[in-house]
């Protein structure tokens, strides 16, 4: 069969590319070896948020009396039921992607896809049969998987990755989490809230190290307050899983060795790209540091071959992959899409408190010698946060001192992941601090804290 476009991979990059291409009147097929929707929908973004929602509900019940609600009897999590709800949510969303692909007349081909010569894709089905398909254009959207450290192999039981962390049969009594990026921090919070004794180990000096240092410090304090043991500037040297408990050896920046025992070790030290066996070397597609090399519109060095998502350089985020998909397909269709400004990609971490950010950090401005105006507003001064009983957190905004352009926004607190989109739009449109102040914000809301922080940057804050 011949198609206008074949997409290998059906994650948030792949299925979006396929649907947009169909909207642009292309004959499209998607090749998928596992569940439709990819890792994000089935084993990442969506099921983890379902787990975190259960943790939030459990936490609310434990503190119900703070809201004048009395609950009699023992409150405890039904861990298998929590996990099952998460899997049900993922399955529901996967069926949603299946519906969307069918609605948009996208052909779904089950199996492992590999590019062959002359724009051919061979697909190996689960029973070993191989069929070939041709296309004018091929998009590689094969995503990534949990990165395993050579000296700490994952066995799927005592030393696990994020997939196993989503489906543990029982709640472990103790856990060491290696890495404090979004994945590590979210699982650390979830398991600690459920009742696991959690230790999180981060190689760099701060948790969530890509974030503004002030925001990172705030999360560290919140984690410690919730009972999570935080160890930074340290690395896990080895894990001995031969006994009933794992013996975890940790070395800090001063060469001090500490040994911790735990039931489970979660490796959350990043992801590895899925580029093996898909025909890149044979086809001659350029690869650099395990990433496919592409131009601003995701074309590789080979005519008709494109790549998007986790396998190309840029943040390994679902929303980035989806936007790359739109740009790639629209360029193929002869439209004139705008390349992504990778300096304005929002990032979100769904711990409690949540973190959301976009643009430059304060430390980046200092390193560059850039003169800026910085404003901060704590949620302790917010009426809406106080009424909600969630006063932990703050808003931090950064403006260029010479132009007044809004160049950074960093939030930590409840529901701040729902607040960041407005800042992304404003910063893409090069909005100034004065324009933020001249825009009326509704009261009482959490989002008005952005206006208050902006006023603080200009020495005009009222409610602080």
C-alpha positions as CSV (number, residue, x, y, z in Angstrom):
1,X,0.0,0.0,0.0
2,X,1.2,3.5,-0.8
3,X,0.5,6.5,1.5
4,X,1.2,10.2,1.4
5,X,2.5,9.9,4.9
6,X,3.5,7.1,7.3
7,X,4.1,8.0,10.9
8,X,6.1,5.5,13.0
9,X,4.9,5.9,16.6
10,X,1.5,7.0,17.9
11,X,2.5,9.1,21.0
12,X,1.6,12.8,21.4
13,X,3.9,13.6,18.4
14,X,2.8,10.7,16.2
15,X,-0.9,10.7,16.5
16,X,-1.1,14.5,16.3
17,X,1.0,14.4,13.1
18,X,-1.3,11.8,11.6
19,X,-4.5,13.6,12.4
20,X,-3.2,17.0,11.2
21,X,-2.0,15.4,7.9
22,X,-5.4,13.8,7.4
23,X,-7.0,17.2,7.9
24,X,-4.8,18.5,5.2
25,X,-6.1,15.8,2.8
26,X,-3.2,13.4,3.0
27,X,-3.6,9.6,3.0
28,X,-2.0,8.6,6.3
29,X,-1.0,5.6,8.2
30,X,0.4,5.2,11.8
31,X,2.6,2.3,12.8
32,X,2.4,1.4,16.5
33,X,4.0,-1.7,18.2
34,X,2.2,-1.2,21.5
35,X,-0.7,0.9,22.8
36,X,-2.1,3.8,20.8
37,X,-1.2,7.1,22.5
38,X,2.4,6.1,23.3
39,X,4.3,6.3,26.6
40,X,2.8,9.7,27.7
41,X,-0.8,8.6,27.5
42,X,-0.3,5.0,28.7
43,X,2.8,5.0,30.9
44,X,3.6,8.6,31.6
45,X,1.8,11.9,31.8
46,X,-1.8,10.7,32.2
47,X,-1.6,7.7,34.5
48,X,0.8,9.5,36.8
49,X,-1.6,12.4,37.1
50,X,-4.3,9.9,38.1
51,X,-2.1,8.5,40.9
52,X,-1.3,12.0,42.0
53,X,-5.0,12.9,42.2
54,X,-5.6,9.9,44.4
55,X,-2.7,11.1,46.6
56,X,-4.3,14.6,46.8
57,X,-7.7,13.2,47.7
58,X,-6.1,11.1,50.4
59,X,-4.2,14.1,51.8
60,X,-7.4,16.1,51.9
61,X,-9.2,13.5,53.9
62,X,-6.3,13.4,56.4
63,X,-6.7,17.1,56.9
64,X,-10.5,17.4,56.5
65,X,-10.9,18.9,60.0
66,X,-8.9,21.9,58.8
67,X,-12.0,22.6,56.6
68,X,-14.5,21.9,59.3
69,X,-15.3,18.4,58.1
70,X,-15.2,15.5,60.6
71,X,-14.5,12.0,59.3
72,X,-15.0,9.2,61.7
73,X,-13.0,6.0,61.4
74,X,-9.7,5.0,60.0
75,X,-8.6,6.5,56.6
76,X,-6.2,4.5,54.6
77,X,-5.4,4.1,50.9
78,X,-6.5,1.0,49.0
79,X,-3.3,0.9,46.9
80,X,-4.4,-1.8,44.3
81,X,-7.6,0.3,43.7
82,X,-5.5,3.5,43.3
83,X,-3.3,1.7,40.7
84,X,-6.3,0.2,38.9
85,X,-8.0,3.6,38.7
86,X,-4.8,5.0,37.1
87,X,-4.8,2.1,34.5
88,X,-8.4,2.7,33.7
89,X,-7.8,6.4,33.1
90,X,-4.9,5.5,30.7
91,X,-7.0,2.9,28.9
92,X,-9.9,5.4,28.5
93,X,-7.6,7.9,26.9
94,X,-6.0,5.3,24.6
95,X,-9.4,4.4,23.3
96,X,-10.0,8.1,22.8
97,X,-6.9,8.3,20.5
98,X,-8.2,5.2,18.7
99,X,-11.5,7.0,18.1
100,X,-9.8,10.1,16.8
101,X,-7.6,8.2,14.4
102,X,-10.6,6.3,13.0
103,X,-12.7,9.5,12.8
104,X,-9.9,11.1,10.7
105,X,-9.5,8.1,8.4
106,X,-6.0,7.3,9.6
107,X,-4.9,3.7,8.9
108,X,-3.5,2.0,12.0
109,X,-0.8,-0.6,11.3
110,X,0.2,-2.8,14.3
111,X,3.8,-3.8,14.6
112,X,7.4,-2.6,14.8
113,X,8.2,-0.1,12.0
114,X,11.6,0.2,10.2
115,X,12.5,2.5,7.4
116,X,13.9,0.7,4.3
117,X,15.3,2.1,1.1
118,X,13.2,4.2,-1.3
119,X,10.8,5.5,1.4
120,X,9.6,2.1,2.4
121,X,8.4,1.1,5.9
122,X,8.6,-2.6,6.8
123,X,6.3,-3.6,9.7
124,X,7.0,-6.7,11.8
125,X,3.8,-7.9,13.5
126,X,3.7,-9.7,16.8
127,X,3.5,-13.0,15.1
128,X,6.7,-12.3,13.1
129,X,5.1,-11.6,9.7
130,X,6.5,-8.7,7.8
131,X,4.6,-6.4,5.5
132,X,6.0,-3.4,3.6
133,X,4.4,0.0,2.8
134,X,5.5,3.0,0.8
135,X,5.0,6.7,1.4
136,X,6.0,10.0,0.0
137,X,6.9,11.2,3.5
138,X,7.8,9.3,6.7
139,X,7.8,10.8,10.2
140,X,9.8,9.1,12.9
141,X,8.1,9.6,16.3
142,X,9.4,6.6,18.3
143,X,9.8,8.4,21.6
144,X,11.9,7.3,24.6
145,X,12.1,4.9,27.5
146,X,13.5,5.0,31.0
147,X,17.3,5.3,31.0
148,X,19.1,2.5,32.8
149,X,22.4,3.2,34.5
150,X,25.1,0.6,33.5
151,X,26.2,0.1,37.1
152,X,22.6,-0.1,38.4
153,X,20.6,-2.4,36.1
154,X,16.8,-2.5,36.5
155,X,15.3,-5.9,37.3
156,X,11.7,-4.6,37.3
157,X,11.1,-5.7,40.9
158,X,13.5,-4.2,43.3
159,X,15.2,-1.7,41.0
160,X,12.5,-0.3,38.8
161,X,11.7,2.4,36.2
162,X,8.7,4.5,35.8
163,X,6.6,1.8,34.1
164,X,6.9,-0.5,37.1
165,X,6.4,2.4,39.5
166,X,2.9,2.8,38.0
167,X,1.8,-0.7,38.6
168,X,3.5,-2.0,41.8
169,X,1.3,-4.7,43.3
170,X,1.7,-3.5,46.9
171,X,2.7,-0.3,48.5
172,X,6.4,-0.5,49.5
173,X,7.4,0.5,53.0
174,X,10.5,2.3,51.8
175,X,11.9,3.6,48.6
176,X,14.9,5.4,47.3
177,X,14.3,7.6,44.2
178,X,17.3,8.3,42.0
179,X,16.9,11.7,40.3
180,X,14.6,14.6,41.1
181,X,13.4,15.7,37.7
182,X,9.6,15.8,37.1
183,X,9.4,12.0,37.0
184,X,11.4,11.4,40.2
185,X,9.8,14.2,42.2
186,X,6.3,13.3,41.2
187,X,6.7,9.6,42.2
188,X,8.6,10.7,45.4
189,X,5.6,12.8,46.4
190,X,3.0,10.2,45.4
191,X,4.6,7.3,47.4
192,X,5.4,9.5,50.4
193,X,1.8,10.6,50.6
194,X,0.6,7.0,50.3
195,X,2.7,6.2,53.3
196,X,6.1,5.0,51.9
197,X,9.3,6.2,53.6
198,X,10.9,8.0,50.7
199,X,14.5,9.2,50.2
200,X,15.2,11.2,47.0
201,X,18.8,11.5,45.8
202,X,19.8,14.2,43.3
203,X,23.3,14.5,41.8
204,X,23.0,18.3,41.4
205,X,22.7,20.9,44.3
206,X,19.0,21.4,43.8
207,X,15.8,19.4,43.3
208,X,14.2,19.8,39.9
209,X,17.5,21.3,38.7
210,X,16.1,22.9,35.5
211,X,13.9,25.2,37.6
212,X,14.7,28.6,39.1
213,X,16.9,28.0,42.2
214,X,14.4,29.8,44.5
215,X,11.6,27.6,43.2
216,X,13.7,24.5,43.7
217,X,14.6,25.5,47.2
218,X,10.9,26.0,48.0
219,X,10.1,22.4,46.8
220,X,12.9,21.0,48.8
221,X,11.5,22.6,52.0
222,X,8.0,21.3,51.1
223,X,9.3,17.8,50.6
224,X,11.2,17.8,53.9
225,X,8.2,19.1,55.7
226,X,6.1,16.3,54.3
227,X,8.6,13.7,55.5
228,X,10.6,13.0,52.4
229,X,14.3,12.7,53.0
230,X,16.1,14.9,50.5
231,X,19.8,14.3,49.6
232,X,21.3,16.6,47.0
233,X,24.9,16.9,45.6
234,X,25.1,13.1,45.8
235,X,25.0,10.1,43.6
236,X,23.9,6.4,44.1
237,X,27.1,4.5,43.6
238,X,25.7,1.0,43.7
239,X,22.6,-1.0,44.7
240,X,22.9,-4.5,46.2
241,X,19.5,-6.2,45.7
242,X,20.6,-9.7,46.6
243,X,18.9,-9.7,50.0
244,X,15.4,-9.0,51.2
245,X,16.1,-5.3,51.2
246,X,18.1,-3.2,48.7
247,X,21.3,-1.8,50.1
248,X,21.9,1.6,48.5
249,X,25.3,3.2,48.6
250,X,25.3,6.9,48.3
251,X,28.4,9.2,47.9
252,X,28.1,12.9,48.4
253,X,30.2,15.8,46.9
254,X,32.6,15.5,49.9
255,X,33.2,11.8,49.2
256,X,31.2,10.8,52.3
257,X,29.6,7.3,51.9
258,X,26.1,6.6,53.3
259,X,24.2,3.3,53.1
260,X,20.4,3.2,53.1
261,X,18.2,0.1,53.1
262,X,14.9,0.1,51.2
263,X,12.4,-2.2,49.6
264,X,12.4,-0.6,46.2
265,X,14.8,1.7,44.2
266,X,13.2,3.8,41.5
267,X,15.6,4.9,38.8
268,X,14.4,8.3,37.4
269,X,17.6,9.6,35.9
270,X,16.3,10.5,32.5
271,X,15.2,8.8,29.3
272,X,16.9,7.0,26.4
273,X,15.8,7.5,22.8
274,X,14.1,4.7,20.9
275,X,16.3,4.9,17.8
276,X,17.7,1.3,17.7
277,X,16.5,-1.0,15.0
278,X,14.4,1.5,13.1
279,X,16.7,1.7,10.1
280,X,18.5,5.0,10.7
281,X,22.1,3.7,10.0
282,X,21.1,1.7,6.9
283,X,19.1,4.6,5.5
284,X,21.9,7.1,6.3
285,X,19.9,9.3,8.6
286,X,22.3,11.6,10.6
287,X,22.3,11.0,14.4
288,X,24.2,13.1,17.0
289,X,24.4,12.1,20.7
290,X,21.5,9.6,20.4
291,X,19.3,12.3,18.8
292,X,18.2,12.5,15.1
293,X,19.5,15.7,13.5
294,X,16.8,17.8,11.9
295,X,16.2,21.3,10.6
296,X,13.7,23.9,12.0
297,X,10.9,21.9,10.3
298,X,12.1,18.5,11.4
299,X,13.4,17.3,8.1
300,X,16.4,15.0,8.4
301,X,19.4,14.9,5.9
302,X,17.5,12.3,3.9
303,X,14.7,13.4,1.5
304,X,11.3,12.6,2.7
305,X,12.4,11.4,6.2
306,X,11.4,13.5,9.3
307,X,11.7,13.1,13.0
308,X,9.9,14.7,16.0
309,X,9.5,14.4,19.7
310,X,11.9,12.8,22.2
311,X,14.3,11.5,19.5
312,X,15.3,15.0,18.3
313,X,17.1,17.7,20.2
314,X,14.9,19.8,22.5
315,X,12.9,19.2,25.7
316,X,11.4,15.7,26.0
317,X,7.9,16.9,26.7
318,X,4.6,15.7,25.3
319,X,3.4,19.2,24.4
320,X,6.6,19.9,22.5
321,X,6.3,16.7,20.5
322,X,2.7,17.7,19.6
323,X,3.7,21.1,18.4
324,X,6.6,19.8,16.4
325,X,4.2,17.4,14.7
326,X,2.0,20.3,13.6
327,X,4.9,22.3,12.2
328,X,6.4,19.3,10.5
329,X,3.2,18.3,8.8
330,X,2.1,21.8,7.8
331,X,5.6,22.3,6.2
332,X,5.2,19.1,4.3
333,X,1.7,20.3,3.1
334,X,3.3,23.5,1.7
335,X,2.0,25.8,4.4
336,X,4.2,28.4,6.2
337,X,4.3,27.4,9.9
338,X,6.4,29.3,12.5
339,X,9.4,27.4,14.0
340,X,9.2,26.8,17.7
341,X,10.9,29.2,20.0
342,X,12.5,26.6,22.4
343,X,13.3,29.4,24.8
344,X,9.6,29.7,25.7
345,X,8.6,26.1,26.3
346,X,6.5,25.8,29.5
347,X,7.5,23.1,32.0
348,X,5.2,21.6,34.7
349,X,5.8,19.3,37.6
350,X,2.7,17.9,39.3
351,X,3.9,17.5,42.9
352,X,2.2,19.2,45.8
353,X,3.0,22.1,45.6
354,X,3.0,22.1,41.8
355,X,5.6,23.9,39.7
356,X,5.2,25.7,36.4
357,X,7.7,27.9,34.6
358,X,8.6,29.4,31.3
359,X,11.4,31.6,30.1
360,X,14.7,32.5,31.8
361,X,15.7,31.9,35.4
362,X,17.2,34.5,37.8
363,X,20.5,32.5,37.9
364,X,20.6,32.5,34.0
365,X,20.2,36.3,34.0
366,X,23.0,36.7,36.5
367,X,25.3,34.4,34.6
368,X,24.7,36.5,31.4
369,X,25.1,39.8,33.2
370,X,21.6,40.8,32.1
371,X,19.9,43.6,34.1
372,X,16.4,42.6,35.1
373,X,13.5,43.6,37.4
374,X,12.3,40.7,39.6
375,X,8.9,40.6,41.4
376,X,7.7,38.0,43.9
377,X,4.3,37.5,45.5
378,X,3.7,34.7,48.1
379,X,0.4,32.8,48.2
380,X,0.3,33.5,52.0
381,X,-0.9,37.0,50.9
382,X,-3.5,35.6,48.4
383,X,-7.1,35.6,49.5
384,X,-8.0,32.7,47.2
385,X,-5.1,30.6,48.4
386,X,-6.0,31.3,52.0
387,X,-9.6,30.4,51.5
388,X,-8.6,27.2,49.8
389,X,-6.2,26.3,52.7
390,X,-3.3,26.0,50.3
391,X,-1.0,29.0,51.0
392,X,2.3,27.2,50.3
393,X,4.0,28.7,47.2
394,X,4.8,31.9,45.3
395,X,4.9,33.7,42.0
396,X,8.1,35.0,40.6
397,X,8.3,37.2,37.5
398,X,11.3,38.5,35.6
399,X,11.4,41.6,33.2
400,X,14.2,43.0,31.1
401,X,15.2,46.2,32.9
402,X,15.8,48.1,29.6
403,X,12.8,47.0,27.5
404,X,10.4,46.0,30.3
405,X,9.7,42.8,28.3
406,X,8.4,39.8,30.3
407,X,11.2,37.2,30.0
408,X,10.6,34.7,32.9
409,X,7.7,33.4,35.0
410,X,8.2,30.8,37.8
411,X,5.3,29.5,39.9
412,X,5.0,27.1,42.8
413,X,1.8,26.3,44.5
414,X,-1.6,24.5,44.1
415,X,-2.9,24.5,40.5
416,X,-0.2,26.7,39.1
417,X,0.1,24.4,36.1
418,X,-3.2,25.8,35.1
419,X,-1.8,29.4,35.3
420,X,1.3,29.2,33.1
421,X,-0.4,29.3,29.7
422,X,-1.3,33.0,29.9
423,X,2.4,33.8,30.6
424,X,3.5,31.7,27.6
425,X,1.1,33.6,25.3
426,X,2.2,37.0,26.8
427,X,5.9,36.3,26.5
428,X,5.5,35.0,22.9
429,X,3.8,38.4,22.1
430,X,6.6,40.2,23.9
431,X,4.3,41.8,26.5
432,X,5.8,44.3,28.9
433,X,5.4,44.5,32.7
434,X,3.4,47.7,32.3
435,X,1.0,45.9,30.0
436,X,0.5,43.2,32.6
437,X,-0.3,45.9,35.2
438,X,-2.8,47.6,32.8
439,X,-4.7,44.3,32.4
440,X,-7.4,43.8,35.0
441,X,-7.1,40.5,36.8
442,X,-10.2,38.9,38.5
443,X,-10.4,38.7,42.3
444,X,-10.2,36.4,44.2
445,X,-8.0,34.1,42.0
446,X,-4.6,32.6,42.2
447,X,-3.8,34.1,38.8
448,X,-4.0,37.7,40.2
449,X,-0.8,36.8,42.0
450,X,1.0,37.3,38.7
451,X,-0.2,40.9,38.5
452,X,0.8,41.4,42.2
453,X,4.3,40.0,41.5
454,X,4.6,42.3,38.5
455,X,3.6,45.3,40.7
456,X,6.2,44.2,43.2
457,X,8.9,44.3,40.4
458,X,8.0,47.9,39.8
459,X,7.7,48.8,43.5
460,X,3.9,49.3,43.3
461,X,2.6,46.2,45.0
462,X,-0.6,46.8,47.1
463,X,-1.3,43.6,49.0
464,X,2.2,42.8,50.3
